[in-house]
Amino acid sequence: MSTSNHVTNIAIVGAGGRSGKFIAEALIGTGKHKVTAISRADSTSAMPDGLHGVKKIDYDDTKSMVEALKGQEVLIVTMGVMAPKDTQKKLIDAAVEAEVPWIMPNEWGGDPNGNSNPQLATDTMIGAGVVAIRDYIKSAGGDKTHYVSLANGFWYEFSLAGTEARYGFDFEKKSVTFYDEGEGYITTSTFPQVGRAVAKLLSLKVLPEDDNDKSVCLSQWKNGTVYVKSFRITQKDMLASVLRVTGDKEEDWTITHEDVESRYKRGVQMMQKGDFVGFGILLYARYFFKDVSASKEREVDNEKLGLPEESLDEATEVAVGMAKRGENNAIH
């Protein structure tokens, strides 16, 4: 374990996944970290170049997980929505036993605790689970293991390239469904921006040097949340960017409108009938309700972390390419 005032040894679950690889590559790119991928014994995922190592584990074997995490200072968890629900708790238990000081839990979206609208957390069906994991880390970790969450809103490329269930776009049909008038604002982030954010965060000093040190430190977010973004935009902004990138005219696209509250209810009904597509519909629709999309934007930590401004059109171009290649399904 490092005795310096910076973290060096970082373990990441999902380093070969869609979002995890950007985080791993950004950390490796700093030249300041030894990044170890934690992977199932039977995983065949391709891993990023430059890893310090790959450790295979069995989620039903606590000893293998503890051994893999010994000496690590941070555990980053990036897993798909279909991962077994108890997997993250198993990782947390192992991290606590291995005395890993920091855990970045599997959130990577909105923050149910940081929004002044508690109904949002309930309506999206994810708030309770997120809060439960945070509380579990605080309880199990005591004064030795802490969490730091990263809230980045929806993934921009994934959400734009995805089916009509997400940001409303269907690139194959050249159609878009605007929620209401398409003028509700959403906070969204690109994969590279989140990778940069994690790398910047974990490159900070852990603690201030002394009482006079006012520089930004990792400990400022102990058992808290870092807020980052790439863009705060509307569906109309997205379509305008798509048209610039593709060279299409607006008349080449079919634009329809759906009442956002009715859309949310439709998603709930689909879920109740066992159709999981309904979850995506209700989740995205709920964030476009006026109590969220018309509210004052939350202050983000981009400047504290030194994150760059990004080009919307460059990010849109990536999304268009993903859609053409059919890379719009699994997030992790």
N, C-alpha and C positions, 0 to 999 in steps of 0.2 A: 504493500500500500504506500502510495506517495505521501511524504511528509511535507511537501511544499504547499504553497497557498494556491495551487492550481490543480485541477483534476487532470489526470493523464490516462488512466486505464478505464476504458469505456466498453461495456458490453451492449450489444444490440440484438434484439430478437426481431427477425424479419428483415435482415440486412439485404436479402435478395429480392425483396418485394418491391412493388411499384413506388411506394413512398419511402420505405426503409432504405432503399439504395441511395436515394438523394441525400438522406441524412448521413449515412455511412460515408459516402464519397466526400461530402462537405467536411466532415470531421477529419478524414484522412488527409484532405487537401490542406488543412492548417499546418500539418507537420508537427503538431503539438501533442497529438494523441495516439495512443496504441488502441486500435479498435478491434475488438473481438466479436465475431458473429456467433450467436448462440442458435443452434439449429437442431431440429429433430434428427434422430439417427437415420431415418429413412428419407430425409429431404433430398431432393435433386436440384434445388434452386441454384442457379448460377450466382456466384458471389462477386462483389466488387473487387477490383484489383487493389492491392495495397493494404489489405487487412493484416493485422498483427497475427491473427489466427482464427481458426474455426473450431468451436467446441460443440460436439454432438451430445445431446441430452435425451433422456426419456422423461416425459412429463409425469409418468407414474413412478419415477424413481427419484425421490427427494435428494438422495445422496449425490446422484449424478449432477443435479442442478446446483447444489451447494458447491461441489467441487469446481464446476465450471465458472462459478461467480466469485470464488475466493480471489482476493486481491483486486477486484474491480471497484472502482469508485463511483461509477454511474451505471445503472441499468436502464436502457431505453427499450420500451415495448412498442412494437408496431405489428399488429396482427389484423387479419381480416375479420369482417363481421360474423363470419361463419365459424370462427374458432370456438372450441368448447368454452362455455362460460366460466368454468373453474380454472382455466389455464392461467389466467393472470394472477389469481390468488396463489396458485402454486409457485409461480415465479416470485411473487412478493415474499412468501414464506421463506423461500430459498435465499433470496437476497438479504432478508433480515438475519437469517442464520449465518450467512457468509459475511455479515457486517458491511454490506454495501451502503455507503452514506446517502446516495441520491437515487431516486427512481423517477423516470419520466413515464407516467402511465399511458396506456393505450387510449388516448382521447383524440387529439388531432382534429378538432372541429370547433364547436361553440363551447361556451363555458356556462353551465347551468347555475353556478354560484355567482358569476360575475354580472349576470343580467338582472336588472331591477324588476323584471317581469317573471315571477315564479311560475306563472301559468305556462310559459313557453317550455320550461323544463318538463312539465307534466304532459303537455300536448304532444311533444316530440317523442315521448316514450323512452328517452335516453338519459334524462337528467338524474333520475334516482340511481341508476347503475353507476354513473360517473361519480356521484357524490359518495356512494357506498365504498367504492374502491379507494377514494381519497381518505375517507375515514378509517378504512382498514389499514392503510399504510401508516397513518398517524398512530393508531392503536397498537399495531404490531411492532412498528419501528421505534416507538418511544422517543428517546432523545438521541438515537443513533442513526436512524434511517428516516429520511424525509422525501416528500415528493415535490416535484416542480412540474406543473402542467404547462402545455403550450396550446393556446387557443388561436386558431388561424382561420376560422370560418370554414366554408366549403372549399374543397380543392377546385381550383378554377378549370384546369385543363380537363380533368376527369368529369366535372359536372357539365361543362359545355359540350364535350365530345359524346357524352352519354346519351341515353335514350331521352325521349320526350319527358320522361318521369322526373328528370333533374331540372336543368335550367330551361326546359321546354323545347329544345332544339332537336330536330331530326334531319341530319345532313343528307341522308340518302333520299329522303322525300323533298328536301329543301323546304321544310315547314318549321314554324315555330309557334308555340302556344304562349301568348302573353298572359301572365297572371294579372287580372284586371286590365289596366292600360299599359302594362309593361314598364311602369315608371317607379316601382318600388325599389329601394336601394338594398343591396346585399354586400356584406363584407366577404371577400374571397381571397384565397392565396394560391400561388403556384407551388409546385413541388420544389423547384430550386430555392425559392424564397424561404420555405420552411427548413430546408436543409441548411441554408446559410444561418437562419435564426438559431438553430440548435448548436451549430458550430461556434457562432459568436457567443452564445450564452455560456457554453461549457469551456470557452477560452478565457472567461473572466476570472479575476481573483475570486476565491471562495469567500474570504472575509476581508474587511478593511484592515489596512496595516496598523492603524491606530485610531484614536478618537477624532483626529483631524482629517482622516482620509475620507473624502466624500465621493470617491469614484464609484462607479457602478460595480456591484459584486453579485455573485451567484446567490449568496445568502439572503439577499434582499427579497428573493422569491421563495424562500423556504416555506414549504407547505402552502404555496401560492401559485398564481398563474401568470405566465408571460403572454401578452397579447400582441399578435403581429398580423399584418395584412399585406396583400399586394395591391388590391383595388377595392374601392367602394363604388359600385356601379349598378346600373339598372339593366334589365333585359334589352331595352332599346339601345343602350350603350354597347351591349354584347353584339347585337345584330349589326349595328353600324360597323363594328370592328370586323365582323365576319365578311361583310360586303367589301370592305377595304382589302382584306387579305385575299379573298377569292376572286375579286373583280366582278362579282355578281351585282346585278341591280336589284333594288327592293322588289320590283315587280316579278323577279324570278322566284321569289319566295312566297309561300302561302302563309299568311299571318292570321291566326285565329285568337280569340280571347276567351278566357274562362274565369268566372268569379273565383277568387282565390280561396274564399271560405268554403264554397261548394266543392272545390277541388280537394281541399283538405278532408272534408267529410267523405268524399268518394274514396280517398286513400284509406281512411279508417275502415270503411265498409269492406274494401278489398282485403285488408288485413284480417278482419273478423271472419272472412270466408276462407282464410288460409293462403291468400295470394300475397306473397312477400313483396311483389312490385309495389303494392300499396304503401309499404313503409317508406320507400323513396318518395312517392308522390306526396304523402302527408308531411314528411320531414321537410322537404324543400318548400312546399306550399306554406307551411306554418311560418317559416322565416320571412315570407313575403307579406304576411299580415301587416296592416298599418301600424300596429302597436310595436312592431320591430323595425320594419323598413322605413317608417317615417320618423322614428325616434332619433335623438341626437346620437351621433357616432361616438362610440366609446374611445377614449384615448388609448393609443397603442404604444408599444415599446420599441417601434422600429428605430427611432432616433437614438435611444439609449444603447441599442445593439449595433448601431452603425449600418443598418440595412439600406440597400440602394433603392431608388425609385426604379420601377420596371416599365417596360413597354407593353401596353395592353395588346397591341397588334402582334408582337412577337409571341406572346403567350397564346393568343388566339390561333396563330399559325400552327403552333404545336398541337393544339386541340383539334384543329381541322385535320391534321395529319393522323392523329390518333383515330378520329372518326373514320377516315378513309381506310385505315388498316384494321378496323374493327377492334381496336384496343380500348374498349369502353365498358368493360365488365368489372372484373375483380379490382378492388382498390388496392389491396395489399398482395 
